[in-house]
Amino acid sequence: MTSYGSPSAASSGSRTNGMAIASLCCGIVGLFILNIVLGPLAIVFGAVARRQTAAGNGAGMAKAGIILGVIDVVLWLVLLAVAASNGGFSWYVGG
């Protein structure tokens, strides 16, 4: 007889790779802030997760994280080029 809610029934499912989740999160957050730091992290975490996982268990998340990481780095380069073409960076402080 099967007992529902037993610990063995709850832990029998497959788990998503944590590196794939970290890659996806870094890629998404990197679109908005700190893209030069989080973009390469998303690429590295995604590459490690792709090596660790088989076809399932987060391979899609890892691939999405790698793609978002590349977009983050390209976005940073575009923003850097736009800032450089507008006369560079300057800080204005008060009066």
Secondary structure as the mmCIF struct_conf table of DSSP 4:
data_model
#
loop_
_struct_conf.conf_type_id
_struct_conf.id
_struct_conf.beg_label_comp_id
_struct_conf.beg_label_asym_id
_struct_conf.beg_label_seq_id
_struct_conf.end_label_comp_id
_struct_conf.end_label_asym_id
_struct_conf.end_label_seq_id
HELX_LH_PP_P HELX_LH_PP_P1 THR A 2 SER A 3
TURN_TY1_P TURN_TY1_P1 TYR A 4 GLY A 5
HELX_RH_AL_P HELX_RH_AL_P1 PRO A 7 ALA A 10
BEND BEND1 SER A 11 SER A 11
BEND BEND2 GLY A 13 GLY A 13
HELX_RH_AL_P HELX_RH_AL_P2 GLY A 18 GLY A 30
TURN_TY1_P TURN_TY1_P2 LEU A 31 PHE A 32
BEND BEND3 ILE A 33 ILE A 33
HELX_RH_AL_P HELX_RH_AL_P3 ASN A 35 GLN A 52
BEND BEND4 ALA A 55 GLY A 58
HELX_RH_AL_P HELX_RH_AL_P4 ALA A 59 SER A 85
TURN_TY1_P TURN_TY1_P3 ASN A 86 GLY A 87
#
